[in-house]
Amino acid sequence: MADNWVDTVAGEFRHWADRRATDDEARAPVDAEGVRLLLDLAREELDLSGPGALTPPLLRELLLEVFPESVVVAADEAPAVVDAVRLLLAFLRDTGAADAASAAALEAELDRLVPEFTEVVAAADTSERQAAAELVTGMMLAEGVPVDDREAVDRWVRDFEALPEEERYARTERYLRDIEERVVPPVRLAPGPELAAAAQAGGLAAEVRALAGWTGDGRAVDEHGELPAADALAAVEALALPVPRRSESVRVQADLPELDRLWWAAVDAEVIVVEDAGAGPGPALPLLEGEGDAEAVLDAWLRVFDGVAVPEHDPEGGLDAVRLVQNELTGVLIHLYEQEEPSAADELAAVLIEHVTEAYESADARELAAAVREALALELDDLVRWGVARSAGEAGAGYALTPLGVWGVRELLLADGFAAPVVGDLAAAPAAELVAGLTWHRQDTADEEIDGWLAGRDAKAAAGDLLEVMGTGGPGARNLAAAVLQRVGPEAADVVREAAERRPVRPYALLWLDRLAEPQDGGERGALDRDDYLWLFVDTVAGMLETADPGEAVAAALADAPAGADLSGMVQEMWRSDHPDAAEVLRALGDHHPDRLIAKAARTAAYKARSVRAPS
C-alpha cells in the first residue's frame, strides 16, 4: 500500500461511519480524528503497511506502549479511546480489511487490554499533569511572573495558549535547553558548624571585620558614600591590605580597587553602615565576630562574599582588564565548582580569555589576553586569601574551592536559578526521582548516592521499584535503573525473576540473575540468548543517544562492548530486533563506526529496520 495509506483509510472510515450513523441515528458521535491518530501512530511507530496488517500483539504494543508515550490524554478519556479502537476494528471487519477470524482475535485482545490500558493512561495522566505543571511554573518564574498572583498567572496562560503551536513549542524548547544548561554537578557539603567556623576564621571575614573596626566611632564619607582619598589610603595602611591594582595617583576610593570592592561588600552586607555623611560598624559585624548560630554567621558571610564576587558598584570609566575579570569572576567560580580535580591557572586563563574575546570587542586581542591573564592571577590570589579557594601543589599549579567556597558558590548559583544538587539528596527519593537525578552525577558521587538510597530500603522493595521504572521509562532511564539494580542483593531474586517475563526488563533481569543470584535460589542462571543480547545492546546505545552526541554515544558503546564481541555479526542481525529504536541505533553506527565495513553494514541494516517490521 502506498505511503499515504492513512489518508486513504481515514477517508474510507469517515464514509463508513457516516453511512453507519445514517442507518442508526441513535449511534454515538464518531471520533474520526481519534481514529486517524491511531492509524498514524500504527504507521509511524509500528511500521504498519496497512490496517489489515494489525495483529493482536501489535494492538497491545500500540495501546500499552506507543499511545501512552506519544499522546497525552486525561484518565477519564480512556473509555473514549477504547471506543475509537473498537469502532476501527468494526470498520476493518465490515470493509473486509480484516477477515472475520482476525477481527474477532483483535476484538478479544482489546477486551483483555481495557483494564491495563486504563491503568497505563491514568498513571501517565498523573505524571504528565505533574510534569506539565512543573514546566509551566518554571517558565513563568523564568519570565518573572509571580506565581502567587492568580491574575498574573491566568494572564500568562491565556497569552501563551494564544500563540501559534510552533511558537509555543519553540518557546518551551528554549526554556528546557536553558534549564539543562543551568544544572551543575552534585557536590558534598561540609557540616554547618564547620562551615561557620571556616567563615569566621577566613581572610574575607577578617578583612571586613578589620575595615569595620577601623571606622571606629565614625568616618566621614562623601556624597557617594565613599571614603575620601586620604582616608582610603589610611585604611589600606591600617589594614595592611594588598593593593596591587591601585592607580598611580589616588584621588578617589575607586583608585584603590581592592579597598573599594571590600568597602561596598561590607556596606551591602551591613557590616558597615553609611548614614548622615558618616560610616561606622553595622549590625552584621557581631555575627562575623562569633556571635549568633552557624546559620546566621554563614548568612552574614555569604552577603559579603556575594558583594566581592558579584560587585554592583562599578566605577565610571572604560572596562579595563581588572574590572572585566571581576565582572566575569562568577564564571571562574562556576568552572572551579564543576571540576573534579584542581584547575591549573593556565587552564582557567584559557577558558576566560576565550570567553572575553568573544564577548568583548578589542583592538588588540593579544594585549587583551595578556591583561586578562594578569588580572585573573590577582583574583585567584584574592580567593585564596579570603579562604574561598586553595592553591594545590606548587604555586599556581592548580586551584580548587575550599569547602566554604563550595558552599558559598552553590548559594550564589541557587540564588541565580541554577539547580545545584547535593550528594545525599536522593536517599529518600522514589526510584523514578533517583534515576532522573543520577543523570547529573559523576561516577563517584553516583556510587555514593546509590549506596545511600539502597541503605534505607529492603532489597525486594528496591528491586521492585527499579523494575517498575525500567518497565515504564525510556532507554536512558532503563540503563540507569539497571545499573542501580545490579547493586541490589540476591534477596530480590524472586522479584527479578518474575520481571524477566516482560520484554523491556527481560534482558536486564536475566543479566542480574546471571551475575548475582545464588545457585540455591532455584538455579535460574539467566544467560542471555542472542535476541536478548541484541535488544540489550540497542537499548544501551539508545539510552546514550538521549543525552550524548551520536558520535560520542557510539564511541562509548564500543568502549563498553565485551572483548571479542562480534559487532559485525550483531549489526547484520540487529535490524531484526523488536526494539523500537533499532533503526536509530543502526543509523548512528552507520554514521560513526570507525570500521568502514561495519558502518556500511549498519547503514544497510538501518534501511531494513525502517522498511520491515520485526516480528513481535
GUKE-319077 format. One record per residue (C-alpha): x, y negated, z negated. Coordinates in pm, whole numbers, padded with zeros to 5 digits, always signed. Each point is the difference from the previous one (the first is absolute). Layout:
N
XYZ/...
This chain:
616
+00000+00000+00000/+00124-00349+00074/+00166-00209-00268/-00314-00213-00031/-00220+00297-00089/-00107-00177-00320/-00160-00279+00205/-00183+00253+00212/-00118+00214-00291/-00099-00304-00210/-00218-00123+00289/-00159+00343+00043/-00062+00019-00374/-00183-00337+00004/-00229+00117+00282/-00063+00329-00181/-00079-00180-00325/-00232-00247+00176/-00198+00284+00162/-00011+00181-00331/-00135-00309-00179/-00267-00048+00271/-00118+00357-00047/-00034-00051-00376/-00046-00361-00116/+00035+00107-00366/+00363+00092+00042/+00255-00202-00199/+00215-00259+00185/+00304+00143+00175/+00350-00119-00102/+00143+00002+00352/+00301-00206-00102/+00077+00243-00282/-00009+00289+00245/+00223-00194+00240/+00249-00052-00284/+00005+00372-00081/+00064+00083+00366/+00283-00256+00016/+00164+00150-00309/-00033+00351+00139/+00167-00104+00327/+00275-00219-00147/+00088+00189-00320/-00084+00359+00095/+00088-00023+00370/-00343+00138+00084/-00039+00038+00377/-00380-00025-00016/-00292+00055-00238/-00025+00367+00094/+00349+00059-00140/-00120-00074-00352/+00039+00304-00229/-00089+00054-00368/+00367-00039-00112/+00031-00322+00200/-00329-00126-00144/+00139+00066-00348/+00317-00190+00082/-00198-00284+00154/-00221-00051-00305/+00235+00080-00288/+00326-00144+00131/-00031-00225+00306/-00318-00188-00092/+00094-00092-00361/+00344-00118+00112/-00133-00204+00292/-00332-00144-00113/-00099-00188-00315/-00361+00069-00101/-00186-00033-00327/-00081+00317-00192/-00374-00045+00058/+00061-00003+00377/+00120+00363+00007/-00350+00141+00071/-00033-00231+00301/+00331+00127+00137/-00116+00360-00047/-00324-00083+00181/+00199-00146+00289/+00209+00317+00025/-00308+00216-00018/-00159-00200+00280/+00317+00033+00208/-00009+00378-00043/-00366+00004+00104/+00096-00197+00311/+00275+00253+00083/-00251+00286-00035/-00278-00167+00201/+00225-00110+00286/+00188+00328+00025/+00335-00155-00090/+00014+00268-00269/-00167+00338+00041/-00250+00119-00259/+00252+00211-00194/+00261-00280-00014/-00262-00258-00101/-00128+00229-00275/+00353+00051-00131/+00060-00376-00003/-00328-00068-00181/+00076+00267-00259/+00347-00147-00056/-00153-00347-00043/-00235+00134-00268/+00298+00147-00185/+00195-00327+00033/-00265-00237-00134/+00086+00025-00374/+00374-00022+00059/-00038-00283+00252/-00216-00194-00247/+00267+00036-00269/+00280-00106+00237/-00192-00310+00112/-00081-00093-00362/+00365+00034-00104/+00119-00198+00302/-00265-00264-00068/+00120-00051-00357/+00367-00026+00093/-00070-00212+00309/-00216-00242-00196/+00268-00034-00267/+00274-00044+00258/-00207-00251+00197/-00080-00198-00314/+00367-00011-00096/+00096-00104+00352/-00255-00283+00018/+00091-00123-00348/+00368+00001+00091/-00062-00193+00321/-00204-00262-00185/+00266-00040-00269/+00269-00033+00267/-00200-00281+00159/-00054-00181-00330/-00367+00090-00046/-00096+00010-00372/-00155+00345-00028/-00189-00099-00315/-00186-00267+00201/-00303+00181+00144/-00082-00279+00243/+00357-00016+00133/+00010+00379+00040/-00332+00010+00186/+00114-00282+00229/+00327+00182+00081/-00184+00326+00073/-00252-00177+00229/+00278-00177+00190/+00203+00320+00033/-00294+00207+00124/-00084-00272+00256/+00341+00044+00167/+00033+00215+00313/+00093+00360-00077/+00344-00038+00157/+00081-00301-00217/-00121+00174-00318/+00220+00297+00085/+00304-00218+00075/-00047-00199-00320/-00025+00317-00206/+00307+00148+00168/+00203-00313-00077/-00101+00020-00363/+00088+00369-00026/+00341-00058+00161/+00064-00283-00243/-00101+00221-00291/+00241+00271+00115/+00280-00255+00022/-00081-00122-00351/+00066+00328-00177/+00335+00050-00170/+00150+00327-00128/-00091+00117-00351/+00244-00089-00279/+00062+00108-00356/-00054-00266-00267/+00186-00025-00328/-00211-00024-00320/-00140-00344-00085/+00204-00056-00318/+00320+00088+00187/-00085-00244+00278/-00089-00275-00248/+00332+00045-00179/+00181-00021+00334/-00193-00314+00090/+00094-00174-00326/+00364+00106+00027/+00037-00079+00371/+00178-00293+00151/-00312-00160+00148/-00171-00034-00338/+00326-00116-00156/+00046-00279+00254/-00360-00117-00029/+00015+00009-00380/+00321-00200+00007/-00149-00257+00236/-00312-00037-00215/+00214-00028-00312/+00217-00266+00164/-00308-00219+00050/-00018-00018-00381/-00254-00250-00126/-00057-00126+00351/+00183-00112+00313/-00104-00276+00235/-00115+00104+00347/-00072-00201+00312/-00332-00043+00175/+00047+00343+00166/+00044+00176-00334/+00373+00054+00062/+00310-00089-00198/+00201-00306+00101/+00333+00085+00164/+00208-00073-00313/-00217+00223-00218/-00003+00273+00264/+00381+00003+00000/+00001+00000-00379/-00235+00300-00005/+00223+00194+00236/+00303-00067-00218/-00181+00082-00324/-00135+00329+00138/+00327+00092+00177/-00230+00072+00294/+00175+00115+00320/-00082-00246+00279/+00183+00114+00313/-00275-00150+00218/+00029-00355-00142/+00023-00297+00234/+00320-00205+00015/-00179-00294-00160/-00282+00046-00250/-00264-00270+00032/-00309+00203-00092/-00070+00327-00179/-00044+00182+00333/+00369-00059+00077/+00061+00271-00261/-00208+00281+00159/+00068+00253-00276/-00122-00236-00270/-00290-00123+00211/-00134+00351+00059/+00041+00093-00367/-00165-00324-00114/-00313+00044+00208/-00028+00369-00087/+00010-00095-00370/-00258-00274+00050/-00236+00226+00198/+00032+00269-00269/-00061-00256-00279/+00335+00071-00161/+00053-00373+00056/-00287-00249-00004/+00014-00328+00194/-00239-00273-00113/+00002-00376-00060/+00331-00048+00188/+00173+00241-00235/+00087+00370-00015/+00041+00238-00293/-00040+00363-00108/-00332+00157+00099/-00232+00258-00159/+00151+00294+00192/+00350-00052-00145/-00065+00200-00321/-00095+00303+00210/+00341+00001+00166/+00155-00035-00345/-00153+00324-00127/-00340-00099-00130/-00307+00186+00122/-00058+00356+00120/+00167+00165+00299/-00283-00090+00238/+00012-00369-00091/+00380-00012+00032/-00010+00164+00342/-00275-00234+00115/+00210-00304-00097/+00310+00143+00168/-00194+00087+00315/-00122-00358+00037/+00360-00121-00013/+00113+00270+00244/-00283-00090+00237/+00121-00361-00011/+00359+00080+00094/-00084+00276+00251/-00278-00190+00177/+00091-00369-00043/-00282-00241+00078/+00186-00325-00062/+00205-00026+00317/+00193-00327+00021/-00052-00228+00298/+00227+00033+00297/+00096+00262+00255/-00004+00370-00070/+00366+00076-00060/+00134+00353-00051/-00028-00020-00380/-00368-00091+00001/-00068+00233+00291/+00138+00300-00190/-00184-00103-00316/-00321-00011+00202/+00073+00352+00125/+00113+00140-00336/-00319+00198-00049/+00081+00194+00317/+00341+00089-00144/-00161+00109-00324/-00253+00219+00183/+00283+00159+00198/+00181+00086-00324/-00327+00127-00148/-00059+00242+00286/+00350+00154+00010/+00089+00330-00164/+00369-00092-00025/+00184-00329-00063/+00011-00226+00304/+00335-00138+00116/+00029-00376+00021/+00082+00028+00371/-00316+00205+00056/-00216-00253-00182/+00160-00284+00194/-00050+00173+00335/-00372+00056-00066/-00048-00358-00117/+00196-00151+00288/-00204+00195+00254/-00317-00131-00158/+00100-00367-00027/+00144-00018+00351/-00337+00120+00131/-00207-00222-00230/+00201-00324+00012/+00144-00195+00290/+00371-00074-00012/+00238-00161+00245/+00283+00226-00116/-00111+00349-00100/+00351+00103-00104/+00036-00300-00229/-00344+00066-00149/+00090+00365-00064/+00319-00098-00183/-00186-00254-00213/-00276+00250-00082/+00256+00262-00100/+00168-00247-00238/-00331-00119-00146/-00118+00359-00053/+00316+00084-00192/-00085-00284-00241/-00357+00129-00040/+00125+00349-00079/+00232-00147-00264/-00299-00175-00154/-00211+00316-00003/+00277+00190-00176/+00054-00280-00254/-00373-00015-00070/-00024+00374-00068/-00222+00064+00301/+00260+00192+00203/+00321+00183-00071/+00314+00035+00204/+00083+00362+00076/+00359+00110+00052/+00263-00250+00097/-00091-00367+00028/-00251-00043+00279/+00003+00373+00080/-00369+00035-00072/-00296-00153-00181/-00302+00157-00164/-00282-00133-00215/+00018+00053-00373/-00304+00157-00173/-00108-00355-00091/+00050-00106+00363/-00211+00292+00123/-00280-00096-00238/+00021-00369+00092/+00006+00053+00377/-00292+00243-00026/-00204-00262-00186/+00075-00254+00274/-00103+00254+00265/-00326+00078-00176/-00078-00371-00029/+00058-00033+00374/-00245+00279+00083/+00243+00291+00048/-00079+00354-00105/+00287+00095-00229/-00061+00344-00153/+00179+00127-00308/+00123+00357-00044/-00250+00176-00226/-00305-00195+00116/-00139+00308+00175/+00028+00243-00292/-00371-00021-00080/-00123-00064+00356/-00225+00239+00198/+00181+00219+00250/-00107-00213+00297/+00145-00314-00163/+00320+00184-00086/+00046+00110+00360/-00077-00349+00135/+00238-00158-00252/+00286+00236+00079/+00015-00153+00348/+00191-00296-00147/+00244+00203-00212/+00361+00091+00062/+00098+00360-00063/+00133-00055-00352/-00296-00201-00124/-00244+00233+00180/+00144+00298-00187/-00039-00186-00329/-00356-00102+00085/-00098+00355+00096/+00150+00144-00318/-00198-00250-00207/-00322+00081+00185/+00040+00376-00036/+00102-00022-00365/-00347-00113-00101/-00196+00262+00194/-00088+00367-00008/+00167+00174+00293/-00324+00138+00143/-00178-00334-00024/+00295-00181+00158/+00015+00251+00287/-00375-00025+00058/+00011-00379+00017/+00296+00003+00237/-00159+00259+00225/-00313-00213+00019/+00210-00293+00123/+00168+00228+00253/-00333+00125+00126/-00158-00342+00048/+00296-00227+00076/+00207-00056+00312/+00340+00152+00083/+00198-00257-00200/-00207+00054-00315/+00018+00376+00054/+00380-00009+00027/+00038-00197-00323/-00260+00204-00190/+00173+00320+00115/+00333-00131-00131/-00160-00056-00340/-00169+00340+00015/+00340+00166+00042/+00083-00123-00352/-00306+00167-00154/+00071+00322-00191/-00116+00355+00081/-00297-00030-00237/-00186-00158+00291/+00036+00304+00228/-00370+00090+00002/-00100-00356+00091/+00256-00019+00280/-00088+00343+00135/-00367-00094+00026/+00089-00319+00187/+00197+00200+00256/-00329+00081+00172/-00039-00361+00119/+00191-00102+00314/+00144-00341-00098/+00133+00148-00324/+00084+00355+00108/+00363-00041+00118/+00094-00203-00308/-00174+00244-00231/+00177+00295+00159/+00330-00182-00028/-00066-00062-00369/-00091+00365-00060/+00311+00111+00183/+00233-00223-00202/-00149-00016-00347/-00254+00273-00070/+00120+00281-00223/-00004+00356+00137/-00247+00111-00270/-00260-00258+00100/-00145+00242+00251/+00280+00033+00250/-00122-00259+00248/+00336-00131+00109/-00147-00215+00275/+00257-00010+00280/-00124-00225+00281/-00084+00153+00334/+00095-00175+00325/-00327-00195+00027/+00028-00121-00358/+00359-00107+00049/-00084-00190+00319/-00293-00172-00171/+00220-00093-00296/+00269-00148+00225/-00256-00206+00192/-00158-00120-00324/+00338-00100-00143/+00098-00204+00304/-00349-00151+00024/+00035-00115-00359/+00333-00165+00078/-00152-00172+00303/-00251-00174-00228/+00270-00215-00159/+00311+00027+00218/+00105-00089+00352/-00040+00307+00227/+00375+00020+00057/+00068-00008-00374/-00273+00255-00068/+00143+00244+00255/+00353-00045-00135/-00120+00066-00355/-00197+00307+00108/+00301+00146+00180/+00222-00066-00301/-00245+00183-00228/-00055+00295+00236/+00139+00331-00133/+00335+00106+00138/-00043+00221+00302/-00358-00109+00067/-00099+00075+00359/-00128-00349+00077/+00001+00061+00373/-00229+00298-00040/-00217-00187-00250/-00050-00289+00241/-00113+00235+00274/-00261+00152-00234/-00101-00310-00193/-00262-00113+00249/-00207+00304-00101/-00015-00116-00363/-00342-00101-00125/+00152-00298-00180/-00178-00318+00119/+00330-00190+00024/+00187+00258+00206/-00003-00213+00315/+00124-00310-00183/+00285+00192-00162/+00100+00160+00328/-00003-00341+00167/+00235-00135-00270/+00232+00298+00046/-00009-00048+00375/+00095-00365-00033/+00267+00031-00270/+00149+00350-00021/+00375-00024+00077/+00001+00327+00199/-00128-00087+00347/-00128+00353+00070/-00199+00012-00325/-00127-00352+00062/-00121+00102+00346/-00167+00311-00140/-00170-00215-00266/-00137-00238+00263/-00141+00291+00197/-00151+00152-00314/-00150-00338-00095/-00181-00007+00333/-00137+00349-00063/-00107-00096-00353/-00194-00295+00135/-00155+00197+00284/-00101+00325-00169/-00171+00042-00334/+00180+00259-00212/-00231+00277-00127/-00136-00050-00352/
